[in-house]
Amino acid sequence: MQTQADTATKTQVFPPLEAVSRPTVPTEQAAHYLLRRPQTLRTWACNENGPLSPIRVGNRLGWKVEDIRRVLGVA
């Protein structure tokens, strides 16, 4: 059984979107910025019906930072 302390240690801290200089971010990070669950983004990728599309590299998904900014209306 998971305790509250176990859950707290799994929480990831991501930099502010304005500070991201990489062209893509992984699904968990993109979901954080978009205020969605990672599985929602994976569903968008699978169904190809979301507001943005990932770049596929093997079995991994990369989400364009510029697309995330566009969807959020951030310059």
N, C-alpha and C positions, 0 to 999 in steps of 0.2 A: 504494500500500500504506500502510495506517495504521500509524503508530508509536505507541509507548506514550505519548509526550507528547501526540499528537493525541487519544487516548482520554481522557487525564487532563483536558484542557481542556474536554471536553464534559460532564464531571461537574457536575451541578447541586447546589447547596447549598440545602436547604429549612430553614425555621425549625422548631423543635420543634412538635409538634402542639398542645401546650398554649398556645403563643404565637400561634396562628393565630386571627385575629378575623374573618376574612371568612366569609360563609355558605357559599361553595363554593370548591373548588380545582380546577385543571386535572388532567387524567388523569395526567400524569407525577408530579405532586406527590402525588396520592391513592395511586398505585402505590407510591411511596416509603414512605408511612406504613403501608400494608398489606403491605409486603414482597412485592409481586407485580410482574410486568413490566407496563408500560402496555398491551401487547397483550392481556393477560389481562382487564383492566378493559374494554377495548373489546369483547372477546368477550362478557363479561357483559352489556354494554349492548345488543349486537346480538341475543343470544339471550334476553335478559331472564330470566336464570337465576342471577344472582350474589347474594351476600348483601346487596348494596345496589344501588340504581338511580340513574343519573345524571339530571340535568336537561339537557335538550337545548335548545341555543340555536343555531339554524341548523345548521351542521355540526359544532359544538363540543359537548363534553360537560363538564358541571360536576358535581363530586361533593360532596354535602353534608357539611360538616365534622362536623355532629352525627351523621350516619349512620356516618362513619368512626370517630368516638369510641365510638359504641354497639357497633359490630362488634368493636372492640379492647377494650371494657370499661373505657374511660377516661371519667371523669366530666366 
